[in-house]
């Protein structure tokens, strides 16, 4: 039986994230099991699904593990979980200012404690162009300053709510396999990797120096199959393309239209077709909108 989701229980993510799941949330949650041992999110990003589940009473999971390769993001989540007062104090030092943005962007965050590193991350995230997080080959954040009327850099109420949600949650910095290999029967894994690009110029995959290319997508599909063999329910989202159709032809796939706005040219913004893939049968009573294994587009 799927998770009983109520919109009024949602805790909003504290960061803006390219490919964030706010617009896909209802569809995703309709596939989440009603109960599980450990909820595992290996590409957590803005963690919209986790926060939605964590805000529900009762929570459908007993434990939770969030993982991402982005060290700044995970420092932010650790600060939220372990040192909210320190994070808030550090954030109060920031204001919406172009010179301060580039001065802050130029600083190396690797030696900062979590509260200071998390505050830097949130400031850049709230004031950079479109909330993108992109790094160069040296791992340096390189998104330009964004134009806003009055961005809310410090949202104390939202941070407090997120801090409560993260209490007791295990936070891991690393490759997705670091945590998927720990999944056991009765756990649930949600995989939200960097998407297969719709064009050669649309590769929003530089969230870390390692990137996430075609070979990584193939390995991820293999991981979904491995989890199925272990009896672990897993769900994945991605673009609906010929590549993903081939990658996930052995699984159950729902195609949905999602409105995206990550494009500097407003005329190129609009609906995109995305897929929700599960490694267990979710087609009962919904055959018209779910591709069973082996079905084409």
C-alpha positions in Angstrom: 0.0 0.0 0.0 1.4 3.5 -0.9 2.2 6.2 1.6 -0.8 8.2 2.8 0.4 11.7 1.9 -1.1 14.9 3.1 0.1 18.2 1.6 -0.3 20.2 4.9 2.5 18.1 6.5 5.2 19.2 4.1 8.5 20.7 5.4 10.0 22.8 2.7 13.6 22.3 1.6 16.0 24.9 2.9 18.0 25.1 -0.4 17.1 25.9 -4.0 18.2 23.0 -6.2 18.3 22.5 -10.0 16.0 19.5 -10.6 14.3 20.0 -7.2 11.4 17.7 -6.7 8.7 20.2 -5.5 6.7 19.9 -8.8 7.0 16.1 -8.9 6.4 15.6 -5.2 2.8 14.3 -5.4 3.7 11.7 -8.0 6.8 10.5 -6.2 5.0 10.2 -2.8 2.2 8.2 -4.4 4.8 5.4 -4.9 6.5 5.5 -1.5 5.7 2.5 0.7 3.5 3.2 3.7 6.2 1.9 6.1 9.9 1.0 5.9 12.9 0.4 8.0 15.4 2.9 6.8 14.7 5.6 4.2 17.9 6.1 2.1 18.4 9.0 -0.3 21.8 8.7 -2.0 21.6 11.9 -4.2 19.8 14.0 -1.6 20.3 17.5 -3.0 17.4 19.6 -1.7 15.9 16.5 -0.1 12.3 17.5 -0.9 11.0 13.9 -0.6 12.8 13.3 2.7 11.4 16.6 4.2 7.9 15.7 3.0 8.1 12.3 4.7 9.8 13.6 7.8 7.0 16.2 8.3 4.3 13.6 8.3 2.8 12.2 11.5 3.6 9.3 12.0 6.8 9.1 9.9 6.8 6.2 7.5 10.4 5.4 8.3 12.2 4.3 11.4 15.6 5.7 10.4 16.9 7.9 7.6 20.2 8.2 5.7 20.9 11.2 3.4 23.9 11.2 1.2 25.4 13.5 -1.4 28.9 14.1 -3.0 28.5 17.9 -2.5 30.6 18.6 0.7 29.2 22.1 1.1 25.6 20.8 1.0 26.3 18.1 3.6 28.2 20.5 5.9 25.0 22.7 5.7 22.8 19.7 6.7 25.2 18.8 9.6 25.1 22.3 10.9 21.3 22.3 10.7 21.2 19.0 12.6 24.0 19.7 15.2 24.5 23.5 15.5 21.5 25.5 14.4 22.3 28.5 16.7 25.8 28.7 15.2 24.4 28.4 11.6 21.9 31.2 12.3 24.6 33.5 13.8 26.9 32.9 10.8 24.0 33.6 8.3 23.2 37.0 10.0 26.5 38.3 8.7 25.4 38.1 5.1 23.3 40.5 3.1 22.2 40.7 -0.6 25.2 42.4 -2.1 27.1 41.7 -5.3 30.6 42.5 -4.0 30.0 40.4 -0.9 28.7 37.5 -3.1 31.9 37.4 -5.2 34.1 37.9 -2.2 32.4 35.0 -0.4 32.4 32.8 -3.6 36.2 33.3 -3.9 36.9 31.9 -0.4 38.0 28.3 0.1 35.4 26.7 2.3 37.3 23.5 3.0 38.8 24.7 6.3 35.6 26.2 7.7 33.6 24.6 10.5 30.2 23.3 9.5 28.2 26.3 10.8 30.4 28.8 8.8 30.6 26.5 5.7 26.8 25.9 5.8 26.1 29.6 6.1 28.3 30.4 3.2 26.6 27.7 1.2 23.1 29.0 2.0 24.1 32.6 1.2 25.5 31.6 -2.2 22.5 29.4 -2.9 20.0 32.1 -2.1 21.7 34.8 -4.1 23.3 33.1 -7.1 21.7 32.8 -10.5 18.7 30.5 -10.5 19.8 28.7 -7.4 22.2 26.6 -9.5 25.1 24.8 -7.9 27.9 24.2 -10.4 31.6 23.7 -9.9 34.6 23.8 -12.2 37.3 21.2 -12.7 39.0 22.3 -9.5 35.8 21.9 -7.5 35.3 25.7 -7.2 31.7 27.1 -7.2 31.4 29.3 -10.3 27.7 30.3 -10.7 27.3 34.2 -11.1 25.4 36.6 -8.9 21.6 36.5 -9.4 19.2 39.4 -9.7 16.4 39.3 -7.2 14.2 41.9 -5.5 14.7 40.9 -1.9 16.0 37.3 -1.4 15.4 35.8 2.0 18.8 34.7 3.1 17.9 33.9 6.6 14.6 32.0 7.2 14.8 31.1 10.9 11.5 29.4 11.0 12.3 27.2 8.0 15.7 26.4 9.4 14.3 25.4 12.7 11.7 23.1 11.1 14.4 21.5 8.9 16.7 21.1 12.0 14.0 19.2 13.8 13.4 17.0 10.8 17.1 16.1 10.6 17.5 15.1 14.2 18.8 11.6 14.4 19.3 11.4 10.6 22.6 9.9 9.4 24.4 12.3 7.0 27.0 10.8 4.6 29.3 12.6 2.1 30.2 10.4 -0.8 29.2 8.3 -3.7 25.7 6.8 -3.8 27.0 3.3 -3.5 28.4 4.2 -0.1 24.8 4.0 1.2 22.9 1.8 -1.2 25.2 -1.1 -0.4 23.8 -0.9 3.2 20.2 -1.2 2.2 18.3 -4.3 3.5 15.0 -5.9 2.8 12.3 -3.6 4.3 14.3 -0.4 3.5 13.4 2.1 0.8 15.8 3.9 -1.5 14.9 7.0 -3.6 17.5 7.8 -6.3 17.5 11.2 -7.8 20.7 11.4 -9.9 21.9 14.1 -12.2 19.5 13.6 -15.1 20.4 12.3 -18.6 20.6 15.6 -20.6 17.9 16.5 -23.1 20.5 18.1 -25.4 24.3 18.5 -25.5 24.0 22.0 -24.0 21.7 21.0 -21.1 24.1 19.0 -19.0 23.4 20.2 -15.4 25.7 17.5 -14.0 28.6 19.5 -12.6 27.5 19.3 -9.0 30.9 17.8 -8.1 34.2 17.5 -9.8 33.4 13.8 -10.6 30.4 14.7 -12.8 27.9 12.0 -13.8 28.1 10.7 -17.3 26.6 8.0 -19.5 28.7 5.2 -17.9 27.5 6.3 -14.5 23.9 6.2 -15.7 24.4 2.6 -16.8 25.9 1.6 -13.4 23.0 3.2 -11.6 20.5 1.2 -13.6 22.5 -1.9 -12.5 22.3 -0.8 -8.9 18.5 -0.5 -9.2 18.5 -4.2 -10.4 20.8 -5.2 -7.6 18.6 -3.7 -5.0 15.6 -5.5 -6.4 17.4 -8.9 -6.1 18.0 -8.0 -2.4 14.3 -7.4 -1.9 14.9 -3.6 -1.4 12.2 -1.4 -2.9 13.8 1.5 -4.8 12.5 4.4 -6.9 14.3 6.6 -9.4 13.5 9.7 -11.3 15.1 11.0 -14.6 14.2 12.5 -18.0 12.1 10.5 -20.4 14.5 9.9 -23.3 15.5 7.1 -25.6 18.5 6.5 -23.4 16.5 6.2 -20.2 13.9 4.0 -21.9 16.6 1.6 -22.8 18.3 1.8 -19.4 15.1 1.1 -17.5 13.1 -1.2 -19.8 13.3 -4.0 -17.2 11.4 -1.9 -14.6 8.0 -0.3 -14.0 8.0 3.3 -15.4 5.5 6.1 -15.1 5.8 9.1 -17.5 4.8 12.5 -16.1 5.0 16.1 -17.4 6.9 18.5 -15.1 7.3 22.2 -15.5 10.9 23.3 -15.4 12.3 26.8 -15.3 16.1 26.3 -15.2 16.9 28.3 -18.4 18.0 31.9 -18.8 15.8 32.1 -22.0 12.2 32.2 -20.7 11.0 31.0 -24.1 12.7 27.7 -23.6 11.1 27.0 -20.2 8.1 24.7 -20.1 7.0 21.1 -19.5 9.4 18.3 -19.8 8.6 14.6 -19.8 10.1 12.8 -16.8 9.9 9.2 -15.6 9.4 7.6 -12.2 11.0 4.2 -12.2 10.4 1.5 -9.6 12.0 -1.9 -9.2 8.7 -3.4 -8.0 5.3 -3.7 -9.6 3.2 -0.5 -9.0 0.9 -1.0 -12.0 -2.0 -2.6 -10.3 -5.1 -0.4 -10.9 -3.0 2.1 -12.9 -2.0 0.1 -16.0 -2.8 3.0 -18.4 0.0 5.3 -17.2 2.7 2.8 -16.2 5.0 1.0 -18.6 5.5 -2.6 -17.5 8.9 -4.2 -18.1 9.5 -4.6 -21.8 7.0 -2.0 -23.0 8.2 0.8 -25.2 7.3 4.5 -25.3 
